[in-house]
Amino acid sequence: MNRNSFFIYLFLLLLAQNLVAIEIAPHTSLSSFTDSIEKTLGGKNRDLLQTRKKYAELFNDYYDKGDIDSLRLATAAYMSCCVSGNDEHNRYVIWRQYIQRIAEIGLQKEAMDETEQLRKYAAATNSLYGEASSEMCMGYNHRIFNDNTKLCLNYYQSALHSFEEVKMYKDAFIVCLNMVQIYLTSEDYANAHVSLQRMKQLYKQLKKNKKTIEKISICAFCNTKA
């Protein structure tokens, strides 16, 4: 190995070690978490979209690992980036995904509190999409913690109507998918068929708008992972 190759190898090795340390190092506060990430992305001169992409990657990693403490920090950091970039849509998406994950592992109080905060924020900002997101979470909470599928479906129906009203057909498609799952589990095949037909219409609308349903989206708010 010549001298230049050695230094290139050493640089790549140090860079890799630094990136790994970023993702697994424990953090006790949101500020220390964001500082450690943003320093690697150019500090004050960082690109906002690049920063948000990094937080999204970390969110997905912590989500899959079930590292809730780190997931909580990544969620707050991502949502902060959304506020800076005036991206309310993705702020609600990541918020409800976080609520889903903490509900899955049984953190009932935190899931209910976060859902209520989401609902209040949506009401304060007069966001129908946000209100639908909160109803989606409320339905899921009743399904997980109370085993109350009737109330869950009521919330899902309301969320579905609101998502369609604001033309967020991908979100509506995901809600329908969850409804189908509930109907099939309870052997209510008639309503499952109705929801499947509605999904078919939503899918046609998505194709018309040149939108796609990613694998991760289909699995969102479902018990079975991809």
Secondary structure, DSSP 8 states (H G I E B T S, - for coil): --HHHHHHHHHHHHHHHHHHHHHHS--SSHHHHHHHHHHTTTGGG--HHHHHHHHHHHHHHHHHHT-HHHHHHHHHHHHHHHHHTT-HHHHHHHHHHHHHHHHHTT-HHHHHHHHHHHHHHHHHTT-HHHHHHHHHHHHHHIIIII--HHHHHHHHHHHHHHHHHTT-HHHHHHHHHHHHHHHHHTT-HHHHHHHHHHHHHHHHHHHHTT----HHHHHTT-SS--
